[in-house]
Amino acid sequence: MTELTKRYGGAPAVDRLSFQVRPGHVTGFLGPNGAGKSTTMRVLLGLAAPTSGTALVNGRRYADLRFPMHEVGALLDASAVYGGRTAVDHLRCLARANRIGTSRVAAVLEQVGLAGVGRKRTGGFSLGMRQRLGIAAALLGDPGVLLLDEPVNGLDPEGVRWIRELTRALAAEGRTVLISSHLMSEMELTADRLVIIGRGRLIAETTVRELAARFQRGVLVRTGRVPELARALEAAGASVLVEADGALAVGGLDAVRIGELAARDGIPVHEVTPRSASLEEAYLALTAGSLEYGAAR
Amino acid sequence: MTDAFAAEWLKLRTARSTWYCLGVVALIAGLMALPAWYSARLWDGLPPARRASMEVSSLPEQACWAAYLVMGVLGVLAITSEYSTGMIRATLTAVPRRRTALVAKAGVVAVVALAAGEATGFTVLAAARLIIGDRPIHGQETHLGRILMSGVVVMVFALVGLSVGALLRSTAGAIVVVAGLWHIVPVLVHLLPAPWSDRFGSLMPAALVEEIAGSGGQNSIYGAGLPPAAAVAVLVAYVVVPLGAAGIALERRDVP
């Protein structure tokens, strides 16, 4: 993705966006609603033409791939199926265009847990079943790259966990997995790497761990001898705040150093916990300036 | 290309609307037995002197004329159902070469519509022969060329429907256009002042059948008509111009 820009009318939906997604990881593609996630994916899949810049898969334009489903599997909008067709027929229509055999259709239906309803019309499917059908379609060509747009929408908790395990397993096989979401809490559990955008621009390209570290908020310490420990830590240069429940919020020292100081003075410590802002908060802080449809505060 | 064609064939085969449309065409063909039976009875009841003035429009062609509209709708639905459901995104992700996808779709729609059109024409011909027997009713003379051409025009309507559907991306809008070409425009053209009603009338799809295959001694309601070669060119234009425009539009526009 290099300097990708896509305008609809005047305002850019995606604005000089550059990032790279690497194999072997689940990359979370995060941004508030209207940030340009779906637009980016649509451009990447050749469904929308970029105003400028390029979006390449394995170094090539998607439209130049002869049998693209073997290289890239995509789930865009799970509800976008013709309801009159059975699940098997729906997948066969897609598979046939890419020279994928019927046995593979049965295999992916099995994989996503829809084998029992393969002969049912998709019109009667729940949103969760359609998500699974969409993922089955993405997996048809056994592709090395998977692009999943909001795959957990409409899934029950069991389905959410299934997506999490499936995507992690696919990445562990060395595939490139990009999952878009507007929910940090979900990506926190699924993704290793994060691409965060807002108003079509890149806000951060990072890992879950880095993001957590960046928003580190000191260490929480509990002890029976609050004043003594507070004095000792302040003497060592820390900022100490006594919280309502008697715990100490310590800034400027890490957990190891705090433990050593307490031991030196013989003060028993009940708990030493490095605290970070939740990733949810970190994400909100990052995207606060770029909310397209945010509530006024 | 053959893969895209096979995929579109599977898609058309597994769409319910295809079978509904074909069912309606079969029903129309079957119902043509009624006017055939009625004509035969009428003929038998008439005194021989008045039989010479009795005329019934060619039943196979009447059936094909109805099939124009139904297969036009099939062509429309072949593409607009993909836009309305969003299936078009999956289709064009599987076949990113959009012109290939359109040509494949046009190919299968053309084959199905042509088969349906010819089957309609010749089935109704056989049924009418069977019911009318050897009664020499005017208008019921067997004219194979015109029946054949009527089937071809059924295919042309299906392709016009497909093209307009791809251009408008709206089922209702495209069906209005097809229905307009089928009946509304010919009626309006008929109301034009003298030389113009003939000039435009000769360009109407149904008029082309007579112009290409010969009128078989009948006077056309569409006026003097074009020479066969020109009529063939107009018929080809009915396919090529909208389909070309649809190809360019599909190539240039973003998929919604």
Interface residues (C-beta under 8 A of the other chain):
Chain A: R42 L45 G46 L47 A48 A49 Y62 A63 D64 L65 F67 P68 M69 A74 L76 D77 S79 A80 V81 Y82 G83 G84 R85 T86 D89 R92 C93 L94 R96 A97 N98 R99 A137
Chain B: D3 A4 A6 A7 L10 K11 T14 A15 R16 S17 S81 E82 T85 G86 M87 R89 A90 T91 L92 T93 A94 V95 P96 R97 D254 V255
